[in-house]
Structures are given as C-alpha cells and as structure tokens.
Amino acid sequence: MLPFPSSPDFPAALKARRQLCGMSRAALARAAGIHMVMPRRYEEPECGEFARPRADSTWLALNKALGYELPGDIDELLALEVQAQDADGAKPSAPTPLTLAQAKAGLALTFGVDPSAIDITIRG
C-alpha cells in the first residue's frame, strides 16, 4: 500500500510502484480516473505545481490502480489522514493518542507488512 499523502515518502513510493507496474503516468491517470497532469504533480516534490492527493478519494484510487489491496481496518487511519489534510494540509503539531490497532496499522503501512506481524511492547 502507498504511504499516506502526508508522508514525505509518498512521492517516491508512488513513482517506484508505478514504474514497477510498468505504467506510464498517463496510464496511471487513466486507471485512477484522474487528470493526466496529476501523477507528475504527485511524484515530483520539486515541481512548482507539486500536490498531494486527497486521502479519501484520489489516494484510494491510486492504490487500486496500482494493484494494492487495502486492509479492512483502513477506515480509522484514513479518517486521521483526512483530518490532518483538512487542517490546511498540515500535520497535527503534537502527536495524537493511538489505539494499539491504529499503531499496528500505521507501522504495517510504514514497513509493508501485515498488521498481525507487528508486536508492540509497552514498558513503563
């Protein structure tokens, strides 16, 4: 699964997955149902027209177009991402509390593993 749009890793991950799938930017745009110029804007942070896709629509479409299957528990994390994007695209300034399920899901996205493969130990 692609990192969320707010992640600094998103542009490179999108480009790498698109290339791995053998897709041109135009082919990705068609498959995701987005305007032809958007894949370049999403992939190139140095571009003057750089943009981040909305998590609740375009990010989901990009994942599907690139052959990713989204886990069933994506809704809670997606809600947090959309909330962060709605705050003018800025991430919250302070960490927000997470449930263990949210933490596992987030770590699974970061490391590309199934959430069931993550064990969390809390000391203190």
C-alpha positions in Angstrom: 0.0 0.0 0.0 1.2 3.5 -0.7 2.2 5.7 2.2 -0.5 8.3 3.1 -0.2 11.5 1.1 1.1 13.5 4.1 4.1 11.2 4.3 7.4 12.6 2.9 7.8 9.1 1.3 4.6 9.3 -0.7 6.1 10.8 -3.9 8.9 8.3 -4.3 6.8 5.4 -3.3 4.1 6.3 -5.9 6.8 6.7 -8.7 8.5 3.4 -7.7 5.3 1.4 -7.7 4.1 3.0 -11.0 7.4 2.0 -12.6 7.3 -1.4 -11.1 3.9 -1.9 -12.6 5.2 -0.8 -16.0 2.8 2.1 -16.2 3.3 5.5 -17.7 2.0 8.5 -15.9 -0.8 8.7 -18.5 -1.8 5.1 -17.9 -1.9 5.6 -14.2 -4.0 8.7 -14.6 -6.5 6.8 -16.8 -6.6 3.8 -14.4 -7.2 6.0 -11.3 -9.7 8.3 -13.1 -7.6 11.5 -12.5 -6.4 14.3 -14.8 -3.4 13.4 -16.9 -1.1 16.0 -15.3 -1.6 14.8 -11.7 0.7 11.9 -11.5 3.7 14.2 -12.2 2.5 16.7 -9.6 2.2 13.9 -7.0 5.6 12.3 -7.8 7.8 15.4 -8.1 8.1 17.5 -4.9 10.5 19.9 -6.6 7.8 20.7 -9.2 6.3 24.1 -8.9 2.9 22.5 -9.2 3.5 19.8 -6.6 0.4 18.5 -5.0 -0.8 15.8 -2.6 -3.8 13.7 -3.4 -6.8 13.6 -1.1 -6.7 10.5 1.1 -10.4 9.8 1.0 -10.6 9.7 -2.8 -7.6 10.0 -5.0 -5.2 8.1 -2.7 -7.6 5.2 -2.6 -8.0 5.3 -6.4 -4.2 5.4 -6.9 -3.8 2.3 -4.6 -6.4 0.4 -6.6 -4.9 1.4 -9.9 -1.5 0.2 -8.8 -2.9 -3.2 -7.7 -2.8 -2.7 -3.9 -5.5 -4.3 -1.8 -6.4 -2.1 1.2 -6.8 -3.8 4.6 -10.3 -3.9 6.1 -9.2 -1.8 9.1 -8.0 1.2 6.9 -11.0 3.4 7.8 -9.7 4.6 11.2 -6.3 5.5 9.8 -7.9 7.1 6.7 -10.1 9.3 9.0 -7.0 10.5 10.8 -5.2 11.3 7.5 -8.3 13.2 6.1 -8.5 15.1 9.4 -4.8 16.1 9.0 -5.3 17.1 5.4 -8.3 19.2 6.3 -6.2 21.3 8.6 -4.7 23.1 5.6 -2.6 20.1 4.6 -0.6 20.4 7.8 0.1 17.5 10.1 -1.0 18.0 13.7 1.7 19.8 15.6 1.6 17.3 18.5 1.3 13.6 18.5 -2.2 12.3 18.9 -3.1 9.3 21.1 -3.4 6.0 19.2 -5.0 2.7 20.0 -2.8 -0.4 19.6 -4.8 -1.3 16.5 -4.1 2.1 15.0 -0.4 1.9 15.9 -0.1 -1.6 14.4 -1.9 -0.5 11.2 0.4 2.6 10.9 3.5 0.5 11.4 2.3 -2.1 8.9 1.9 0.7 6.3 5.3 2.1 7.1 7.1 -1.3 6.9 4.9 -3.0 4.3 3.9 -5.9 6.4 0.6 -7.3 7.7 -0.6 -5.7 11.0 -0.8 -9.2 12.5 3.0 -9.4 12.1 3.5 -6.5 14.5 4.0 -7.0 18.2 4.0 -3.9 20.4 5.6 -4.0 23.9 4.9 -1.1 26.3 7.4 -0.6 29.1 6.9 1.9 31.9 
